[in-house]
């Protein structure tokens, strides 16, 4: 096949491209420039958007002997990922920018352009498995649970998966991937994994949001509505947050308090004990399906964080959304997060959490 290998500059995407070359595919490497000023997003080896990363990707492509290009997606990334991230926090929700990047950039914009240029598929270094049986394409968790990235791929649809390759999905240990990179002469073999949000270089999410949304003094209130503190903007908080609350009035029982709710209109933040965070019911909107929509109620697993525990639940598709009832209460679930639902190891689909209830 003619394969477009998305090369972030890290070890995973480099080895993924190398395996495709070894398998005899016609491979072209592409690095995505996601910022007009690359140094503004990440410097060093912590992320996937820096100038250093683009150089590392190019060197890996040279070692593999494949053509290499840099595609400028800065404007689309700014609109579809960064602006979405800021607006979601401004509305009191907690988004996942990596999931949005996969949905809008890597497996929409890149795949669209790649197919227009005659490529059969896009390959990435994600740890997940795609299985093909006849015309059916299914997405599964990685063979390596600690590295599984199926959660951030849960927004992909059947057509996108049909043209996606994940060469690392069957690997059982990251150490083996690094050893393979070293054996192939790839200099990224020892490069640290990326983490944090690529467009927030310091890792200071609150500071980044303040630079975009400014400050707006408001109250922190307890469950009775009594003022127990002050803040500089409700957008600087997320459901379940414990630290950085700066409360002036301690809890009567001396126990820690957590963010229970955010009201962006009133610019208030409500805090209380951990047990008040318990969620048993989740409603989600904008559902997507990796194969075909599932009708009626069914029992499966739901995951609400990239590295969260899958939770047994009853899942039911309803008009415009999905209704989820957890078997056991969960804590710190926030509107804006993605609920990705599974049938065992198979990814069924995803939706954006819009409301929760105890």
C-alpha positions, 0 to 999 in steps of 0.5 A: 500500500501507499502509506502516509506515516505521521511522524511526531518526532518520537520513538513510537511513530519512528518505529511504526514507519520503520515496520511499514517500510520493512513490510514492503509498503511505499511509505512517505513520512509527514510531520505536522506543524501545529504552531506558527511559532514552533517554540511557543508550543513545546521545547525539549523532548516533552511534547510532539509539537516543537521544532526539535521534534520536527528535526528528529522526525526528519532524521528518522525518515533519512535513516529509513530512506523515505521521503519526508514532508512537513505539513502546516496545520497550524491554523486548523489546529488553532481553530479546532483544538486550541480554541475549542480547549479555551472555549470549553473551559470558559463554559465550565467544562473539561475537554481532552485536547489530544482526543480532539486533535485525533478527531479533527487533525490526524484522522480528519484533515491529514487522512483527507489530504492523504487520500486526495493525494492517492495514499491508501492509509495513514499510520501512527505510533498509537498503541491500539489494534485494528482487526479486519474481517471481510468488510468489517473493521474493529478497533481494540485496546492495545496488547500492552495495557499500560500503553493503551491509547484506544481511549483517544481514538474512540472518536474515529468512525468506520471509514477512518479506521478502514484507512488507519494503521497502528503498527505498534498495537500488538506490542507488549512492552515499550522497552522492546520498541525502544530496543528495536529503534536502537537496532534500526539506528534511530536516534530517538530510541532513548527519547523520553515519551511526550506528556502534558498538553503540547500547546502549553509549554510550561504545563501551567494550564491555569496560567495558559487559560488566564492568558487567553481569558483574563481574570474575573474575580468570583466566589468559592462557595460551599454546598450551603452557598456560603462564601468560603474563598475567592478566585480569579476566574471559574475557568481555572478549575475543573470538577474533582480538583482538590489543590489550589482552591485557596479557601479562607474558611476551613471545613467544619470537620477539617476534611479536604474539599473538592470542586463539585461544580462550576457556574461560568455565568455566575462565575462561582465555584462550588466545593464540598467533600469527596462523597459529594462527587459521586456519580452514578449516571452520565448523559453524553452528547455528539455520539460517534461509533467505530462501526455502526450505531448500537440500538437499545440498552447494552452492558459494557465498559465506560472509560472517562479518562485516557488512563482511567479505569474502565467501569462496568455500565449499562449504555443506551443510545438515545435521541442525540446522545447516550445515557450511561448508568454505572454499576458503581459510583465514580468520582470526579467526572466532569462535563466536557470529558469524553465517555468512551464505551467498550465491549470487552476489549473492543471500542464501540464509540464515544460521546462528550459528557454533558451532565452527571447525576448521583 
